[in-house]
Amino acid sequence: MKILVAISGGPKSLVTAWLLKKQGFQVRGIHFDLSGPEKHSEKLADKLLELERKLGLQIQRVPAREEWLRVGKLDLEAADTNGARFSPKAVFHNKVLFPHLLEAARQFKSDRIAGGYAVTLQEDPSAGLTRVVQGAGSDLDAILLLAGFGQSELSKMMLPVGSIPASMLEKLAQEVAPEEITREFEIDWNRMANDPDLVPSTRSRGLYKVMTDTRELLGESPVHLFETGGVWKHPLHPERTYRIKAMFRAESVVEVTEDPDASYQELHLEEAYWFVRPDPGMREIRTGLLFQGAERPFPVRLIQYEGNRLKVVFEEPVKVSGISLEKGQGVVWVENQEILGGARILVMK
C-alpha cells in the first residue's frame, strides 16, 4: 500500500512516517513550506535531507507561502468584516494543505494519506463509515482541522499517532525526531496571525476601548467580542465578567457594567458539518458540546433552524467566567468519545 505523509517537520508527523515505514508501507513524504524565500537556506535544505536519510523515504518540498498569503488575506478580511475569530492554522490546513495533499495523493497514485494529527479514526465496515473517535492522543485542535471532511476524505486517511499515549509518543519522538531537527520547522501560529505580509496596517481599527458607565477604561479588545453576545471578560482578569450596555461605533467604544453572574444559555452555530450522520432536518438532538478549554462535554440540545445553522441550548446555564468563547471559534459534538460533527460559533447568548 502506498501512503503519502504530510510532514510538517514536527515530532508527530515524523513519528507517523516512521511508524508507517516500520509497518512495511511504501511511504512518500511531502512538506508544505511556509517560510519566505529569504529563509530557503542551505541549512533548511540540509535538515530535509537529514530527515530523508533518517526516515528512509523521499520528501518533496512544496513552496506554499504565496498561496497561504493569498488565501489568508481573504479569510482575515472576511473574519474582520463578520467580526469573527481568525484561525491561521485552520485556514492553512483546510484551504491550502488538505486540497494540495489530496491532489498530490492522486498524482502519486497513493492509496492513503497520513499526517501527525492526534486523532483516532476507526473503520466501521458494518455501517460503511470511518468514525472520528477521541483516543489516547486526541486533542480538539487536531479534530477541528478535519472540519468539513466527508466520508470520502476520512476513508483515505491514516492517523496512527492518535492512538498512542502521550508518554510513549514523547519517547518515540525523542528517538525519531530529535529537537535539533524539529525546531527548524516549528511554526508559531500566533505570530503567523500577525505576519506583516498578511495583516493590513489598518487592522488596528478593529480594536474597541472598553469603558464602564463611569468612563473608567478597562482595556481594549477586538470588536467581534462585543458584536456576538451580551458579555465581555477582562483579558487580564478572566474571572471578572461584564454585561455590554452599549456600543459607540463612531468612537470605537463599548460601555460595560460588571456582572459576576453572567452566563450563556444558548449558542447559534454556522458552517455545521457531520462526520457520520446525515442532515438532521428539524429534529432535536441531545448530545455533548466540546470546545477549547472545556474539560468535559457540556450536555446540550442541538436544533437546526436554517440550512447549516444550528441552535445550541445548554441543559443548564454556563457561567461566562468559567469558559472562553468567541465568534468564529470551532466546537464539536460528542457521543461516547465519538465526534459526530462540528460547527463555528455565530452568536452567544
VOBA-1610 file (N, C-alpha, C; in pm, whole numbers, padded with zeros to 5 digits, always signed):
BEGIN
Met+00084-00119+00000Met+00000+00000+00000Met+00088+00125+00000Lys+00057+00222-00088Lys+00131+00346-00097Lys+00065+00453-00008Ile+00146+00520+00073Ile+00092+00622+00163Ile+00171+00751+00146Leu+00099+00860+00129Leu+00159+00993+00122Leu+00144+01059+00259Val+00256+01098+00319Val+00255+01154+00453Val+00286+01304+00447Ala+00196+01384+00504Ala+00221+01528+00517Ala+00318+01548+00632Ile+00438+01591+00601Ile+00543+01606+00702Ile+00564+01754+00731Ser+00518+01795+00848Ser+00538+01934+00890Ser+00680+01957+00936Gly+00746+01849+00976Gly+00879+01860+01036Gly+00874+01850+01186Gly+00751+01850+01242Gly+00733+01835+01385Gly+00739+01689+01426Pro+00749+01661+01557Pro+00767+01523+01603Pro+00652+01430+01567Lys+00527+01477+01572Lys+00415+01387+01546Lys+00413+01338+01401Ser+00437+01430+01308Ser+00434+01387+01168Ser+00552+01296+01136Leu+00667+01320+01200Leu+00783+01234+01175Leu+00763+01096+01236Val+00704+01090+01354Val+00673+00960+01414Val+00571+00886+01327Thr+00475+00959+01271Thr+00377+00897+01181Thr+00445+00830+01063Ala+00536+00904+00995Ala+00607+00848+00881Ala+00692+00728+00922Trp+00758+00739+01037Trp+00844+00629+01085Trp+00762+00505+01116Leu+00648+00522+01183Leu+00563+00407+01217Leu+00513+00336+01092Leu+00466+00414+00995Leu+00412+00353+00872Leu+00522+00283+00793Lys+00641+00341+00792Lys+00754+00278+00725Lys+00790+00147+00793Lys+00790+00147+00926Lys+00822+00026+01003Lys+00721-00085+00977Gln+00596-00045+00946Gln+00491-00144+00921Gln+00494-00198+00779Gly+00589-00152+00700Gly+00607-00208+00567Gly+00536-00136+00455Phe+00476-00022+00483Phe+00409+00053+00377Phe+00511+00126+00289Gln+00470+00152+00164Gln+00551+00237+00076Gln+00517+00383+00109Val+00611+00451+00172Val+00583+00585+00225Val+00658+00691+00145Arg+00587+00795+00111Arg+00645+00913+00046Arg+00604+01035+00127Gly+00697+01128+00148Gly+00667+01247+00227Gly+00646+01370+00141Ile+00572+01464+00194Ile+00553+01593+00127Ile+00551+01702+00234His+00629+01807+00212His+00642+01915+00310His+00597+02046+00246Phe+00499+02111+00306Phe+00449+02239+00258Phe+00521+02350+00333Asp+00606+02422+00261Asp+00697+02518+00322Asp+00631+02656+00326Leu+00613+02710+00447Leu+00551+02841+00465Leu+00654+02953+00483Ser+00781+02919+00484Ser+00883+03022+00504Ser+00902+03102+00375Gly+00947+03225+00390Gly+00970+03311+00275Gly+01099+03274+00203Pro+01121+03329+00083Pro+01241+03297+00005Pro+01371+03322+00082Glu+01368+03423+00169Glu+01491+03454+00244Glu+01528+03344+00342Lys+01432+03256+00371Lys+01460+03150+00469Lys+01486+03015+00401His+01486+03013+00267His+01515+02889+00197His+01667+02869+00196Ser+01718+02847+00313Ser+01862+02840+00330Ser+01913+02698+00308Glu+02044+02689+00292Glu+02105+02557+00281Glu+02083+02476+00408Lys+02076+02548+00521Lys+02054+02478+00648Lys+01921+02405+00648Leu+01814+02471+00600Leu+01682+02408+00595Leu+01682+02292+00497Ala+01746+02311+00383Ala+01754+02203+00284Ala+01830+02084+00342Asp+01937+02113+00416Asp+02013+02005+00478Asp+01929+01927+00579Lys+01841+01999+00652Lys+01756+01932+00750Lys+01657+01838+00681Leu+01604+01882+00566Leu+01513+01794+00491Leu+01587+01670+00443Leu+01712+01688+00395Leu+01791+01572+00352Leu+01819+01480+00471Glu+01843+01541+00587Glu+01868+01461+00707Glu+01745+01379+00744Leu+01626+01439+00730Leu+01502+01367+00757Leu+01484+01253+00657Glu+01516+01278+00531Glu+01503+01173+00430Glu+01592+01053+00465Arg+01715+01082+00506Arg+01807+00973+00542Arg+01759+00901+00667Lys+01712+00976+00763Lys+01671+00917+00891Lys+01547+00829+00875Leu+01453+00877+00793Leu+01327+00804+00776Leu+01333+00705+00662Gly+01431+00720+00574Gly+01443+00628+00462Gly+01334+00647+00358Leu+01301+00773+00329Leu+01198+00800+00229Leu+01224+00933+00161Gln+01159+00953+00047Gln+01172+01078-00026Gln+01072+01179+00026Ile+01117+01304+00042Ile+01029+01412+00088Ile+01030+01524-00016Gln+00915+01553-00072Gln+00902+01662-00168Gln+00869+01791-00095Arg+00941+01899-00128Arg+00912+02030-00068Arg+00825+02110-00164Val+00713+02161-00112Val+00621+02242-00193Val+00617+02383-00134Pro+00667+02484-00205Pro+00656+02622-00155Pro+00509+02661-00143Ala+00467+02705-00025Ala+00325+02732-00003Ala+00298+02871+00052Arg+00402+02949+00074Arg+00380+03078+00139Arg+00295+03173+00054Glu+00322+03179-00076Glu+00249+03272-00162Glu+00100+03241-00163Glu+00067+03112-00176Glu-00075+03076-00176Glu-00137+03098-00038Trp-00060+03068+00068Trp-00110+03090+00204Trp-00145+03236+00227Leu-00057+03327+00182Leu-00083+03469+00200Leu-00207+03512+00122Arg-00223+03459+00000Arg-00341+03495-00080Arg-00469+03449-00012Val-00473+03323+00029Val-00591+03267+00095Val-00611+03330+00232Gly-00501+03346+00306Gly-00510+03401+00441Gly-00564+03542+00443Lys-00522+03625+00347Lys-00571+03763+00341Lys-00722+03767+00320Leu-00773+03680+00232Leu-00917+03675+00207Leu-00993+03635+00333Asp-00941+03534+00402Asp-01011+03487+00522Asp-00999+03587+00636Leu-00886+03653+00646Leu-00869+03755+00750Leu-00965+03871+00727Glu-00978+03911+00601Glu-01070+04020+00567Glu-01214+03980+00599Ala-01250+03855+00565Ala-01385+03807+00592Ala-01410+03798+00742Ala-01309+03753+00818Ala-01324+03743+00964Ala-01344+03880+01025Asp-01268+03979+00980Asp-01282+04114+01033Asp-01417+04174+00996Thr-01461+04149+00872Thr-01590+04202+00827Thr-01705+04142+00907Asn-01694+04012+00936Asn-01801+03942+01007Asn-01783+03944+01158Gly-01674+04004+01205Gly-01649+04009+01349Gly-01623+03873+01408Ala-01537+03793+01342Ala-01512+03656+01388Ala-01365+03635+01418Arg-01338+03528+01491Arg-01200+03489+01520Arg-01133+03442+01391Phe-01005+03480+01373Phe-00926+03434+01260Phe-00831+03327+01309Ser-00838+03208+01251Ser-00754+03097+01293Ser-00661+03059+01178Pro-00538+03112+01176Pro-00448+03085+01062Pro-00418+02937+01042Lys-00405+02862+01149Lys-00373+02720+01136Lys-00487+02646+01067Ala-00610+02673+01108Ala-00725+02607+01047Ala-00740+02647+00901Val-00721+02775+00871Val-00733+02823+00733Val-00627+02757+00645Phe-00503+02751+00693Phe-00397+02690+00615Phe-00425+02543+00586His-00465+02470+00691His-00489+02327+00671His-00611+02301+00582Asn-00720+02371+00609Asn-00844+02342+00536Asn-00843+02392+00393Lys-00772+02504+00367Lys-00782+02565+00234Lys-00654+02561+00151Val-00543+02522+00212Val-00418+02511+00136Val-00364+02369+00143Leu-00335+02323+00265Leu-00268+02194+00279Leu-00353+02077+00232Phe-00474+02061+00286Phe-00553+01942+00252Phe-00588+01934+00104Pro-00632+02042+00038Pro-00661+02031-00105Pro-00539+01986-00186His-00421+02042-00155His-00299+02003-00227His-00258+01860-00191Leu-00280+01822-00067Leu-00244+01687-00024Leu-00329+01583-00097Leu-00459+01610-00110Leu-00547+01517-00181Leu-00510+01509-00329Glu-00476+01624-00387Glu-00436+01625-00528Glu-00303+01552-00548Ala-00208+01573-00457Ala-00079+01505-00466Ala-00096+01354-00453Ala-00188+01312-00366Ala-00214+01168-00349Ala-00266+01108-00479Arg-00349+01183-00552Arg-00398+01134-00680Arg-00284+01125-00782Gln-00197+01227-00785Gln-00086+01227-00880Gln+00011+01112-00855Phe+00040+01086-00727Phe+00135+00980-00693Phe+00068+00843-00684Lys-00063+00841-00708Lys-00141+00717-00700Lys-00127+00651-00563Ser-00133+00736-00459Ser-00123+00686-00322Ser-00258+00629-00279Asp-00254+00521-00204Asp-00378+00458-00156Asp-00436+00535-00038Arg-00349+00591+00046Arg-00394+00664+00165Arg-00306+00787+00184Ile-00356+00881+00266Ile-00276+00994+00309Ile-00269+00992+00460Ala-00163+01050+00515Ala-00144+01045+00661Ala-00077+01174+00707Gly-00091+01201+00835Gly-00027+01317+00896Gly-00018+01298+01045Gly+00051+01388+01111Gly+00070+01375+01255Gly-00040+01440+01335Tyr-00165+01409+01302Tyr-00279+01467+01373Tyr-00324+01372+01484Ala-00332+01424+01605Ala-00365+01340+01721Ala-00515+01311+01724Val-00559+01236+01625Val-00699+01197+01611Val-00702+01047+01584Thr-00802+00980+01634Thr-00819+00837+01608Thr-00932+00816+01509Leu-00903+00744+01401Leu-01005+00706+01304Leu-01032+00557+01318Gln-01159+00519+01319Gln-01197+00379+01332Gln-01287+00340+01216Glu-01249+00232+01146Glu-01332+00181+01038Glu-01449+00102+01096Asp-01568+00127+01043Asp-01688+00054+01083Asp-01746-00010+00957Pro-01695-00131+00919Pro-01738-00194+00794Pro-01888-00221+00789Ser-01948-00256+00903Ser-02091-00289+00903Ser-02176-00169+00863Ala-02130-00048+00900Ala-02204+00073+00866Ala-02145+00144+00745Gly-02030+00095+00697Gly-01964+00160+00585Gly-01915+00299+00619Leu-01866+00317+00743Leu-01826+00450+00791Leu-01684+00451+00846Thr-01622+00566+00839Thr-01498+00593+00912Thr-01536+00688+01025Arg-01519+00643+01147Arg-01560+00722+01263Arg-01442+00799+01322Val-01468+00921+01365Val-01366+01005+01430Val-01387+00991+01580Val-01289+00933+01647Val-01303+00898+01789Val-01190+00961+01869Gln-01224+01011+01987Gln-01120+01060+02077Gln-01041+00943+02130Gly-00911+00943+02105Gly-00826+00835+02151Gly-00727+00884+02254Ala-00622+00803+02275Ala-00523+00836+02378Ala-00454+00968+02348Gly-00429+00995+02220Gly-00356+01117+02187Gly-00443+01225+02125Ser-00574+01208+02130Ser-00663+01302+02063Ser-00662+01439+02130Asp-00673+01542+02049Asp-00694+01676+02103Asp-00789+01750+02011Leu-00862+01844+02068Leu-00967+01912+01993Leu-00910+01992+01877Asp-00792+02050+01895Asp-00732+02130+01790Asp-00713+02047+01664Ala-00665+01923+01680Ala-00644+01835+01565Ala-00776+01797+01500Ile-00877+01771+01582Ile-01008+01733+01529Ile-01067+01847+01447Leu-01051+01970+01494Leu-01107+02085+01423Leu-01040+02107+01288Leu-00919+02055+01269Leu-00854+02067+01139Leu-00920+01979+01035Leu-01000+01883+01078Leu-01073+01796+00985Leu-01211+01852+00953Ala-01238+01975+00995Ala-01371+02035+00979Ala-01418+02025+00835Gly-01537+01973+00817Gly-01598+01967+00685Gly-01561+01844+00604Phe-01469+01761+00654Phe-01433+01640+00580Phe-01552+01546+00574Gly-01575+01489+00458Gly-01678+01389+00443Gly-01619+01249+00452Gln-01702+01150+00434Gln-01656+01012+00444Gln-01553+00977+00337Ser-01565+01037+00218Ser-01469+01005+00112Ser-01328+01047+00151Glu-01315+01164+00217Glu-01183+01209+00262Glu-01134+01130+00382Leu-01222+01109+00479Leu-01182+01035+00600Leu-01138+00893+00567Ser-01203+00831+00470Ser-01170+00692+00436Ser-01032+00680+00371Lys-00977+00791+00324Lys-00845+00789+00261Lys-00734+00815+00362Met-00768+00846+00488Met-00668+00891+00585Met-00622+00782+00680Met-00497+00794+00723Met-00440+00710+00828Met-00373+00803+00927Leu-00415+00799+01052Leu-00363+00890+01154Leu-00320+00808+01276Pro-00205+00741+01267Pro-00166+00645+01372Pro-00131+00705+01507Val-00084+00831+01514Val-00039+00881+01645Val-00155+00914+01738Gly-00278+00918+01686Gly-00392+00947+01771Gly-00420+00842+01876Ser-00370+00721+01852Ser-00395+00611+01947Ser-00276+00584+02038Ile-00172+00668+02031Ile-00052+00646+02112Ile-00055+00734+02236Pro-00041+00676+02355Pro-00037+00758+02479Pro+00074+00862+02471Ala+00050+00975+02535Ala+00143+01088+02528Ala+00285+01050+02571Ser+00297+00970+02675Ser+00430+00933+02724Ser+00507+00851+02620Met+00437+00759+02554Met+00502+00676+02453Met+00536+00759+02329Leu+00445+00851+02293Leu+00470+00936+02177Leu+00593+01023+02200Glu+00606+01075+02322Glu+00723+01157+02355Glu+00852+01076+02345Lys+00846+00951+02391Lys+00965+00865+02385Lys+01004+00835+02240Leu+00902+00806+02158Leu+00930+00779+02016Leu+00984+00903+01947Ala+00927+01018+01980Ala+00969+01143+01916Ala+01115+01174+01946Gln+01160+01145+02067Gln+01299+01171+02103Gln+01394+01085+02021Glu+01348+00965+01987Glu+01431+00875+01907Glu+01426+00911+01758Val+01305+00937+01709Val+01285+00959+01566Val+01313+01103+01526Ala+01272+01198+01612Ala+01274+01339+01575Ala+01345+01423+01681Pro+01476+01418+01687Pro+01548+01500+01787Pro+01521+01648+01766Glu+01529+01723+01874Glu+01491+01864+01872Glu+01573+01945+01773Glu+01700+01909+01753Glu+01783+01989+01662Glu+01731+01984+01519Ile+01647+01884+01488Ile+01584+01878+01356Ile+01450+01950+01359Thr+01365+01916+01454Thr+01227+01965+01452Thr+01219+02116+01474Arg+01311+02175+01549Arg+01299+02318+01576Arg+01317+02403+01451Glu+01379+02346+01346Glu+01393+02418+01220Glu+01259+02436+01150Phe+01161+02354+01187Phe+01033+02354+01115Phe+00917+02406+01201Glu+00946+02449+01323Glu+00839+02494+01412Glu+00768+02617+01355Ile+00634+02616+01364Ile+00554+02729+01320Ile+00482+02788+01440Asp+00503+02915+01463Asp+00433+02986+01569Asp+00308+03046+01507Trp+00193+02980+01527Trp+00071+03022+01461Trp+00020+03155+01516Asn+00050+03186+01640Asn+00013+03318+01693Asn+00089+03428+01621Arg+00216+03403+01593Arg+00295+03500+01519Arg+00248+03507+01373Met+00209+03393+01318Met+00159+03391+01181Met+00034+03477+01167Ala-00048+03480+01272Ala-00171+03559+01267Ala-00142+03708+01261Asn-00018+03748+01295Asn+00020+03889+01292Asn+00133+03915+01192Asp+00149+03824+01099Asp+00251+03837+00995Asp+00228+03968+00919Pro+00327+04058+00915Pro+00307+04187+00846Pro+00275+04171+00698Asp+00315+04059+00636Asp+00281+04035+00496Asp+00135+03992+00481Leu+00071+03957+00592Leu-00068+03910+00590Leu-00165+04014+00642Val-00125+04082+00750Val-00216+04170+00822Val-00202+04314+00772Pro-00309+04376+00726Pro-00301+04515+00681Pro-00276+04609+00798Ser-00210+04721+00769Ser-00177+04817+00875Ser-00302+04880+00936Thr-00415+04872+00865Thr-00541+04932+00913Thr-00616+04841+01008Arg-00566+04719+01034Arg-00644+04625+01113Arg-00662+04673+01257Ser-00576+04760+01306Ser-00588+04808+01444Ser-00722+04876+01469Arg-00789+04917+01359Arg-00917+04982+01377Arg-01023+04885+01429Gly-00991+04756+01431Gly-01085+04658+01483Gly-01084+04651+01634Leu-00997+04729+01702Leu-00991+04730+01847Leu-01084+04837+01904Tyr-01163+04798+02004Tyr-01253+04892+02071Tyr-01207+04914+02214Lys-01220+05037+02261Lys-01193+05067+02401Lys-01312+05022+02484Val-01282+04959+02599Val-01388+04911+02687Val-01391+05000+02811Met-01508+05060+02836Met-01522+05153+02948Met-01645+05120+03030Thr-01638+05154+03159Thr-01754+05141+03246Thr-01846+05261+03223Asp-01964+05256+03283Asp-02056+05369+03268Asp-02004+05495+03337Thr-01899+05479+03418Thr-01836+05596+03479Thr-01713+05640+03400Arg-01696+05584+03279Arg-01588+05614+03186Arg-01452+05566+03234Glu-01450+05465+03320Glu-01323+05404+03359Glu-01278+05312+03246Leu-01155+05330+03197Leu-01102+05249+03089Leu-01053+05114+03141Leu-01110+05007+03089Leu-01072+04872+03133Leu-00970+04807+03041Gly-00966+04849+02916Gly-00872+04790+02821Gly-00926+04799+02679Glu-00862+04726+02589Glu-00905+04720+02450Glu-00923+04575+02409Ser-01019+04549+02319Ser-01044+04415+02270Ser-01095+04421+02127Pro-01078+04312+02050Pro-01131+04308+01914Pro-01282+04326+01914Val-01332+04389+01809Val-01474+04423+01803Val-01563+04300+01805His-01514+04185+01752His-01603+04069+01745His-01640+04014+01882Leu-01566+04051+01985Leu-01602+04005+02120Leu-01727+04075+02172Phe-01769+04179+02105Phe-01885+04256+02151Phe-02006+04240+02059Glu-01984+04207+01936Glu-02095+04202+01841Glu-02178+04075+01854Thr-02127+03974+01923Thr-02193+03844+01918Thr-02255+03800+02050Gly-02244+03876+02151Gly-02300+03833+02279Gly-02319+03949+02374Gly-02372+03919+02489Gly-02402+04025+02584Gly-02301+04041+02694Val-02186+03972+02683Val-02090+03975+02793Val-01949+03996+02741Trp-01861+04040+02831Trp-01719+04058+02799Trp-01638+04017+02920Lys-01526+03947+02894Lys-01436+03905+03001Lys-01309+03989+02995His-01266+04034+03111His-01144+04114+03118His-01025+04025+03080Pro-00943+04066+02980Pro-00833+03978+02935Pro-00729+03950+03041Leu-00707+04045+03134Leu-00608+04024+03239Leu-00669+03961+03364His-00800+03969+03376His-00871+03913+03492His-00996+03839+03442Pro-00976+03719+03381Pro-01087+03648+03318Pro-01200+03609+03415Glu-01171+03615+03545Glu-01278+03584+03642Glu-01378+03699+03653Arg-01342+03815+03600Arg-01431+03931+03605Arg-01509+03940+03473Thr-01640+03935+03482Thr-01724+03939+03363Thr-01812+04064+03366Tyr-01841+04114+03246Tyr-01915+04239+03232Tyr-02029+04221+03133Arg-02139+04290+03158Arg-02252+04293+03066Arg-02237+04413+02974Ile-02252+04392+02845Ile-02239+04501+02748Ile-02367+04583+02746Lys-02352+04713+02770Lys-02468+04802+02774Lys-02489+04876+02643Ala-02379+04919+02580Ala-02394+04999+02457Ala-02263+04997+02379Met-02277+05017+02246Met-02161+05029+02159Met-02168+05163+02087Phe-02055+05235+02086Phe-02047+05363+02017Phe-01944+05347+01905Arg-01992+05307+01789Arg-01903+05271+01680Arg-01820+05389+01629Ala-01879+05507+01628Ala-01805+05624+01580Ala-01682+05651+01666Glu-01691+05617+01795Glu-01580+05639+01888Glu-01499+05513+01913Ser-01545+05398+01857Ser-01481+05268+01885Ser-01476+05242+02035Val-01590+05264+02100Val-01601+05246+02245Val-01717+05153+02277Val-01695+05067+02376Val-01800+04980+02429Val-01819+05012+02576Glu-01943+05031+02616Glu-01973+05059+02756Glu-02023+04931+02823Val-01965+04898+02939Val-02000+04773+03008Val-02026+04800+03156Thr-02092+04703+03219Thr-02111+04707+03363Thr-02081+04569+03418Glu-02017+04562+03534Glu-01974+04434+03589Glu-02093+04347+03625Asp-02084+04218+03586Asp-02191+04121+03612Asp-02126+03986+03644Pro-02095+03960+03771Pro-02025+03837+03809Pro-02105+03710+03784Asp-02237+03721+03768Asp-02320+03602+03748Asp-02359+03580+03602Ala-02293+03651+03510Ala-02326+03638+03368Ala-02309+03493+03323Ser-02402+03446+03240Ser-02397+03307+03193Ser-02448+03299+03050Tyr-02407+03191+02982Tyr-02457+03161+02849Tyr-02569+03058+02860Gln-02675+03079+02786Gln-02784+02982+02784Gln-02797+02913+02649Glu-02751+02982+02543Glu-02755+02919+02412Glu-02650+02979+02320Leu-02616+02904+02218Leu-02526+02948+02112Leu-02595+02928+01978His-02561+03010+01882His-02603+02986+01745His-02477+02953+01665Leu-02484+02847+01586Leu-02368+02797+01512Leu-02392+02808+01363Glu-02283+02819+01286Glu-02290+02818+01141Glu-02184+02723+01086Glu-02191+02697+00955Glu-02097+02607+00888Glu-02096+02469+00955Ala-02213+02421+00993Ala-02222+02290+01059Ala-02191+02178+00959Tyr-02125+02075+01007Tyr-02094+01957+00925Tyr-02110+01833+01011Trp-02126+01718+00944Trp-02146+01591+01013Trp-02048+01489+00959Phe-01976+01422+01047Phe-01885+01317+01004Phe-01960+01188+00970Val-02063+01156+01046Val-02126+01024+01032Val-02276+01027+01013Arg-02341+01140+01038Arg-02486+01143+01029Arg-02532+01229+00912Pro-02644+01195+00853Pro-02699+01282+00750Pro-02755+01408+00814Asp-02796+01502+00730Asp-02859+01625+00777Asp-02973+01590+00873Pro-02973+01644+00996Pro-03074+01606+01095Pro-03212+01665+01069Gly-03223+01755+00969Gly-03352+01820+00948Gly-03386+01904+01069Met-03512+01906+01105Met-03554+01988+01219Met-03557+01908+01349Arg-03502+01785+01344Arg-03502+01703+01464Arg-03413+01763+01572Glu-03459+01753+01696Glu-03378+01797+01809Glu-03288+01682+01851Ile-03159+01711+01872Ile-03062+01608+01910Ile-03000+01645+02043Arg-03004+01552+02136Arg-02936+01571+02265Arg-02796+01510+02256Thr-02696+01590+02289Thr-02559+01544+02273Thr-02469+01622+02369Gly-02337+01607+02353Gly-02242+01682+02435Gly-02162+01777+02350Leu-02149+01901+02393Leu-02075+02002+02319Leu-01937+02019+02379Leu-01835+02014+02293Leu-01696+02025+02339Leu-01628+02139+02265Phe-01549+02218+02337Phe-01476+02329+02276Phe-01345+02349+02351Gln-01257+02431+02294Gln-01126+02454+02353Gln-01142+02506+02496Gly-01066+02446+02588Gly-01069+02488+02727Gly-01171+02415+02812Ala-01262+02340+02749Ala-01363+02265+02825Ala-01302+02132+02870Glu-01315+02101+02998Glu-01260+01976+03050Glu-01347+01857+03015Arg-01473+01883+02985Arg-01567+01775+02951Arg-01674+01833+02859Pro-01745+01747+02786Pro-01855+01797+02703Pro-01970+01850+02788Phe-02033+01957+02744Phe-02149+02014+02812Phe-02277+01954+02751Pro-02371+01904+02835Pro-02497+01850+02782Pro-02578+01962+02715Val-02617+01936+02589Val-02690+02038+02515Val-02797+01973+02427Arg-02884+02059+02374Arg-02978+02019+02269Arg-02942+02095+02142Leu-02929+02022+02032Leu-02899+02081+01902Leu-03028+02092+01821Ile-03053+02209+01765Ile-03174+02229+01686Ile-03136+02301+01557Gln-03164+02239+01444Gln-03136+02303+01317Gln-03247+02404+01287Tyr-03206+02523+01239Tyr-03310+02622+01211Tyr-03295+02686+01073Glu-03180+02669+01009Glu-03165+02728+00875Glu-03042+02668+00808Gly-03064+02583+00709Gly-02951+02526+00636Gly-02850+02461+00727Asn-02725+02511+00720Asn-02620+02456+00807Asn-02601+02537+00934Arg-02707+02604+00976Arg-02704+02677+01104Arg-02783+02600+01209Leu-02726+02597+01329Leu-02788+02524+01439Leu-02796+02613+01562Lys-02894+02584+01645Lys-02902+02647+01777Lys-02864+02545+01882Val-02778+02586+01975Val-02737+02501+02087Val-02801+02556+02213Val-02877+02473+02282Val-02937+02514+02410Val-02871+02433+02521Phe-02800+02501+02611Phe-02737+02433+02724Phe-02845+02378+02818Glu-02825+02256+02864Glu-02921+02197+02958Glu-02926+02279+03088Glu-02812+02337+03125Glu-02805+02427+03239Glu-02719+02547+03198Pro-02756+02668+03242Pro-02675+02787+03207Pro-02528+02768+03246Val-02438+02815+03162Val-02295+02800+03183Val-02235+02936+03217Lys-02171+02947+03333Lys-02115+03076+03375Lys-02005+03121+03279Val-02011+03245+03239Val-01916+03301+03144Val-01774+03298+03200Ser-01761+03322+03330Ser-01628+03329+03391Ser-01554+03196+03385Gly-01626+03087+03362Gly-01562+02955+03364Gly-01517+02904+03229Ile-01556+02971+03120Ile-01521+02924+02987Ile-01480+03041+02899Ser-01422+03010+02784Ser-01381+03114+02690Ser-01440+03083+02553Leu-01526+03169+02504Leu-01589+03151+02374Leu-01577+03279+02292Glu-01564+03263+02160Glu-01560+03377+02069Glu-01635+03341+01941Lys-01683+03442+01872Lys-01743+03419+01741Lys-01636+03365+01647Gly-01673+03264+01567Gly-01578+03202+01475Gly-01504+03085+01536Gln-01516+03065+01666Gln-01449+02954+01734Gln-01513+02821+01695Gly-01432+02719+01675Gly-01484+02587+01640Gly-01529+02509+01762Val-01638+02434+01747Val-01689+02346+01851Val-01727+02213+01784Val-01733+02106+01862Val-01776+01976+01810Val-01876+01915+01906Trp-01957+01820+01857Trp-02047+01748+01946Trp-02006+01601+01951Val-02018+01546+02071Val-01957+01418+02105Val-02060+01324+02167Glu-02051+01196+02129Glu-02129+01091+02195Glu-02037+00972+02219Asn-02017+00937+02346Asn-01934+00822+02382Asn-01796+00828+02314Gln-01731+00940+02324Gln-01597+00964+02271Gln-01592+00979+02118Glu-01706+00959+02052Glu-01708+00975+01906Glu-01748+01117+01869Ile-01673+01177+01777Ile-01703+01312+01729Ile-01803+01299+01613Leu-01924+01346+01634Leu-02028+01333+01532Leu-02021+01443+01428Gly-01979+01561+01468Gly-01973+01673+01375Gly-01928+01797+01448Gly-01940+01911+01381Gly-01895+02034+01443Gly-01948+02155+01367Ala-01909+02273+01413Ala-01955+02399+01354Ala-01871+02512+01412Arg-01904+02635+01371Arg-01839+02753+01425Arg-01941+02843+01492Ile-01899+02908+01600Ile-01991+02993+01676Ile-02026+03119+01595Leu-02154+03147+01588Leu-02204+03268+01522Leu-02251+03371+01625Val-02328+03325+01725Val-02383+03414+01827Val-02378+03343+01963Met-02352+03420+02069Met-02354+03368+02206Met-02457+03447+02284Lys-02544+03378+02357Lys-02648+03446+02435Lys-02649+03397+02578
//
